[in-house]
Amino acid sequence: MKLKLDLHDIFNKGTEIDKALRGIIDEAIEKKATLVEIIPGKGSGQLKKKVLRFLDQKEIKQLYHRVEKDGDNWGRLFIHFRFASGQDRGRRRR
């Protein structure tokens, strides 16, 4: 399953961007989607940098497997998730 988030409509609304990113990550975990496509657009590159900084936060980074920058379209990112059967990714058991 693949989910998609296009940030064009909220490119200048910082808190909405963070909410949208967290929402799509939570949805991917809930639905066990293996791929999330995020489209910050090309523009000046500032939105893409903001997205990458968000994804690099420790509590967010532990939720996904890896980030891939699209080599053909630099206005697009892919977030890959890996789900082990019987375990919730990003949640540590004690």
N, C-alpha and C positions, 0 to 999 in steps of 0.2 A: 504494500500500500504506500502511496506517495501523497503527501500533503503539500500545499502551496500557499505562500504568503507574499503578496505583492504590497510593498510599502510606498508605492507612488502617491497614494491618496493622503498619507499621514507623514510625509517626508520631513515636515518642519514642526512636528509635535512630539517632542522628546519623551514625555511620559507615556503617550499613547503607543509609541514605537516599542518601548520596553514592555508594556502590557501585551501588545500584539505578539512580540517575540516569545514571551513567557507562555502566553496562551497556546501558541502553535506547538511549542515544545511539550507542554502538558497534554495537549491533544494527541501528539505523536506517541507519547508514553502510554496514554490511556487506550489508544486504538492499536498499539504495537506497530505503528508505521515504521518502516525501515528507512524512509527517505523523506526529508522536508526540503523543498525548494524555496529559497528566500530570494526575492527580487528587490534589491535596493535601488536598482537602476544605475545608469552610468554616471550622469551628472559630474559633479566635482570630485566624487569619491568619498565625501565626508560621511554620507549615510552608510556606505559600506563599512567604513572604519568604525562607525558607531556600532553597527551590528556585530562586527568582529570583536570589539571590546566587550560587548554584552556577552557574547558566547564564550569569551575567555575568563569570565568570572568563575572562581573556584566552585561555587555551588551550582552553577549552570553547566560548567565543563564536565562534571561527573555524571551528567544525565545522558550525554550522547557519546557516540563512538569516535567520530572524526568530522572535520569540516573540509569540504572540497571547494576550491575556487574553480569556476567553469573556465577552461582554457579557451573556449570559443567565444564566450560572452562574459566579459568581466563585470557586467552588471547583475550577475547571478551567483548565488552560493548554494551549495548542497550540504545539508546536515545529515549525516548517516547515523542510524541507531542500530544497535545490536541487542537483541533480547535473548537471554538464556532462558530455557524452559524452566518454569517453576520459580523464577526469581524476578523481583522488580529491579530494574536497572537503576542505579543511583541510590539505592537504599541499602544501608549496611545492616546486617543482622548481628545481634549480640548474643 
